[in-house]
Amino acid sequence: MFATELLGPSDPGYLRSMEMVRVDLPAALLQAANLDIANLSQEASRLLALELFREEKVSLGRAAELCHTPLAAFMDFVSAHEVSPIRYGTSELEEDRRTMSELGL
């Protein structure tokens, strides 16, 4: 069952209108994930945002925003989970090589 509530005035201004959803999870899942029960919502939010970023469904900045984490802290979190915060694929590499060649570098 899902219950929703609006964030209160103590939350950051840019997120005041973001709707929150409560989710029931099996205790065994939380234990297996070794999540800190005291900060469960924050940790689960970060992990979900990390997965959205890993699957390229959201940008790094949007993922950080969704889990209410400063960008620099989220970049550290991403790196700690062995995911590169930088998206630089082969097409970008080839484009940079062409540009360097055109510039005579």
C-alpha positions in Angstrom: 0.0 0.0 0.0 1.3 3.5 -0.8 0.5 6.6 1.2 1.5 10.0 0.0 2.2 13.3 1.8 3.6 16.6 0.8 6.9 17.7 2.2 6.9 20.1 5.1 8.4 23.6 5.3 11.6 22.3 6.9 12.7 20.7 3.5 14.8 22.5 0.9 12.8 25.1 -0.9 13.3 23.7 -4.4 11.8 20.4 -3.3 8.8 21.8 -1.3 6.3 20.7 -3.9 7.9 17.2 -4.5 5.4 14.6 -3.4 6.7 11.8 -1.2 5.6 8.1 -1.3 5.9 5.7 1.5 6.8 2.1 0.7 6.7 -1.1 2.8 9.7 -3.3 2.3 10.5 -6.7 3.7 12.9 -6.5 6.7 15.0 -9.3 5.2 15.6 -7.1 2.1 16.8 -4.2 4.3 19.1 -6.5 6.3 20.5 -8.0 3.1 21.2 -4.5 1.7 22.9 -3.6 5.1 21.1 -0.3 5.1 21.2 2.1 8.1 17.7 1.9 9.6 18.1 5.3 11.2 18.5 6.8 7.7 16.5 4.3 5.7 14.6 6.7 3.5 17.8 8.6 2.6 19.8 5.5 1.9 17.0 3.8 -0.2 16.5 7.0 -2.1 20.2 7.2 -3.0 20.3 3.6 -4.1 17.3 4.1 -6.3 18.7 7.3 -7.8 22.0 5.6 -8.4 20.3 2.8 -10.3 18.3 5.4 -12.4 21.6 7.1 -13.2 23.4 3.8 -13.9 20.6 2.9 -16.4 20.9 6.3 -18.0 17.3 7.1 -17.2 18.3 10.4 -15.4 21.3 12.6 -15.4 23.7 12.8 -12.5 22.3 16.2 -11.4 18.7 15.0 -11.6 19.6 11.8 -9.6 21.2 13.9 -6.9 18.2 16.2 -6.8 15.7 13.3 -6.6 17.4 11.8 -3.5 17.9 15.2 -1.9 21.7 15.0 -1.9 24.1 17.7 -2.9 25.7 17.0 -6.2 29.3 16.6 -4.9 28.1 14.2 -2.2 26.1 12.2 -4.8 29.2 12.0 -7.0 31.1 10.5 -4.1 28.3 8.1 -3.5 28.2 7.0 -7.1 32.0 6.5 -7.2 31.8 4.5 -3.9 29.5 2.1 -5.8 32.0 1.8 -8.6 30.0 3.8 -11.1 31.7 6.6 -13.0 29.9 9.9 -12.5 31.3 11.0 -15.9 29.5 9.8 -19.0 32.1 9.7 -21.8 31.5 7.1 -24.4 33.2 6.1 -27.6 31.2 8.6 -29.7 32.5 11.5 -27.5 36.0 10.1 -27.7 35.9 9.9 -31.5 34.5 13.4 -31.7 37.3 14.7 -29.5 39.9 12.9 -31.7 38.5 14.5 -34.8 38.5 18.0 -33.2 42.1 17.5 -32.0 43.1 16.4 -35.5 41.4 19.4 -37.1 43.2 21.6 -34.6 46.5 19.9 -35.5 47.0 18.6 -31.9 
